């Protein structure tokens, strides 16, 4: 029987208001009720209430919450526990999932312990834990080698494989090649990283493609539970094919990384009179320089659209330079030809116009045909 001192205790609501805290609000320990021996009654134990609403085994609220969390939690095994995987694991843990990890080259055990992740130096031991989800977060370049040596036979036949590589056609084909056909495959790309997503994931894009998902309620539900981590954090969920992803990413993410790296080499310095635009350039360098060169090289090598975008960027840079220098030349030429006849001047002017039109065609249409409705600005070239 509880002593009367507990009579004023507030009754906890029958069910917790929110079971899943956000990434920025990790699971907190709840206050404790302490049993203390009272000095005035040495032979009798008295319950001193130090805090209310404590989680006790007989507490209905606590056991319901625990059961709910457990029923929703996934056992997620991460392969490649580097920078990005650690960033993701923090949120997985905060959502109540069991996170296990393995890295092939480095010992990541202390990072894992810090994040509440169970670390396995041997992938055989990891896979014998029979995770629901195996998440590949290896570098793009090492993924074929990693996939070829994983002890897949130790996993359950119904395992869901997910990858987070920054290119998508490449890991899709690798997984289809190496994984048994009973495995589900989900290709994803969180379009953010430890720098851009450090405060919140709200509004950040999360791309996914359900490449192979067996028509079974449990498997479908498991895939939704995994995706729900990102949607619950406020990500903008974008379902699209891996091929479309690579097309869009080459024109946006690869170009962003390239410009960031060029500006890093250029060496942007803090300016006492910097503009907002300049601050954004400095931010861009900060955002991209944390990523390994290997990651950047992977974006180039394993996205067939990247080379074309790099050439377009090069052409665009050349054409901007030409536009500047062209003006200078014109003024200079006007002066030189002041005394020359009109005929010579007209011929030179026409040749220059033709040359510029060719550059504009290549730049705007990747070397294709110029459509009839060229903008007036381009026509004037
Ligand atoms: P990363 O350099 O692309 O990958 C690091 C991971 O790859 C480490 O775990 C490392 O293993 C493993 N690895 C590298 N070479 C290996 C090899 N030869 N054999 C076995 N494992 C090897 O850096 P990251 O930023 O952590 O990215 C991980 C993945 O997430 C990449 O595929 C990347 O495209 C993708 N991604 C990254 C971001 C981001 O913002 N960083 C955003 C979205 C997606 P060890 O742990 O043993 O060193």
Boltz pocket constraint, residues with backbone or C-beta under 6 A from the ligand:
constraints:
  - pocket:
      binder: B
      contacts: [[A, 79], [A, 80], [A, 81], [A, 82], [A, 83], [A, 84], [A, 85], [A, 103], [A, 104], [A, 105], [A, 106], [A, 107], [A, 108], [A, 136], [A, 137], [A, 138], [A, 139], [A, 140], [A, 142], [A, 145], [A, 146], [A, 164], [A, 165], [A, 166], [A, 167], [A, 189], [A, 190], [A, 191], [A, 192], [A, 193], [A, 194], [A, 291], [A, 292], [A, 294], [A, 295]]
      max_distance: 6.0
